[in-house]
Amino acid sequence: MILEKADDPRLDPALVCLVVAEGCTVSASPSPLAEALATLVVQRSGEDFPPAKIKDAVRDMLRSGGYKPAGRQKPASEYLAQAAREGRFPSINGPVDCNNILSLETGLPISLLDADAVGENPQIRICRAGEAYVFNASGHEMDLAGLLCACKADGSPLGNPVKDSMAGKITESTTRLAGIIYAPLALYSPTSLSALGKRFASLLSQYCGATSATVVAVR
């Protein structure tokens, strides 16, 4: 799999890391993972997280394309932290819980997608006016204008730092995962973001049975 990043100055403030895991099982989290997540949720429930430095940098990264990351359109990392503070943090399945641990550790938004839906040559680009996708089972659409998105090779958007699409979501039959970490260049280098990608790969290997999990690209 090769990750392309559009030649667009509006993407300059963003770094993205693609992690691909093969042979995963999408099922309830094993007890050690569930316990580790629950412990972190309790910790974050009493904190103002993400810290202002991270929160502001992530929002600035999303504003670069013209998107307004506030209210219901705030980054997924902020939603997770809010859910922890309000005592309504969800435990979904092993891969999603790995995703959420990393997001609660770092304050960064992450897409978790079915790698077969993504295809072999995904790209990162800023979506145009009029682009949208369905993000939940109720059929609600998200306006993607001005937002950096992870897309298929043909340009079809599947995920972003706010909400992933239904078309790209993992299911119980998913065995190949594509995790995309979005980080502000103001705070991360390719080396430091790659280290987070390796952490994600390690979690998927340890708790989700991945036969291989690697950092494919940092762009």
Residue, then its C-alpha position, 0 to 999 in steps of 0.5 A: m500500500i502506498l499513501e499519497k498526499a496531494d500537492d496542496p499548500r493547505l495540507d502543509p500544516a498536517l502530517v499523516c501516518l498510515v499503519v496497516a495491520e493484517g490478519c486482525t480479529v474484530s471482536a470484543s476486547p480482551s480483558p487486559l485491553a479493556e482494563a487498560l482503556a478503562t484505567l486511562v478513561v478514569q485518568r482523563s475524566g478528571e483532566d482538561f484534555p487534550p491540553a490547549k497546546i495540542k487542541d489548538a494545533v489540531r484545530d489549526m491543522l483542520r482550519s487550513g483548508g477552510y473547515k471549522p472544527a467546532g461544536r459537533q464538527k470538532p476533532a474525534s480526539e476531543y469527542l473521546a476526551q469529552a466522553a471520558r469526562e462525562g462518563r459515557f466512554p464507549s468500548i466497541n471492539g478490540p481495534v477501536d479500543c486500540n485506536n481510542i487508547l492511542s487517541l486518549e494518550t496523545g490527543l490526536p484524531i485517528s481514522l480506523l478503516d477497512a483496508d480493503a475498502v481503502g484500496e492499495n493507493p490511498q491519498i490525503r487531500i482537501c475535499r471540495a465544496g459539495e463533497a459529503y459522505v454518510f457517517n452513521a447507520s442512520g444515514h446522516e451525511m457530513d459536509l466535507a468541504g475544506l476538510l483533509c480526508a483519507c480517500k481511495a485512489d479514485g478520490s472517494p473520501l472514506g475517513n477524516p479527523v472528525k468522523d469516518s464514513m460508513a463505507g470505510k468502517i470496519t466490521e466483524s468480517t474485516t481482517r485488514l485494517a488501515g489506521i491513519i493518525y493525523a498530527p500537526l506539523a507544529l508539534y510532530s516530526p516524521t520521526s516522532l509521528s512514526a513512533l506513534g504509528k509503531r505504538f498503534a501497530s504494537l497495540l493491534s498485534q498484542y490485542c487484535g491478533a494481527t499477523s503483521a502490523t507496520v507503519v507504511a508511510v508518514r507524509 
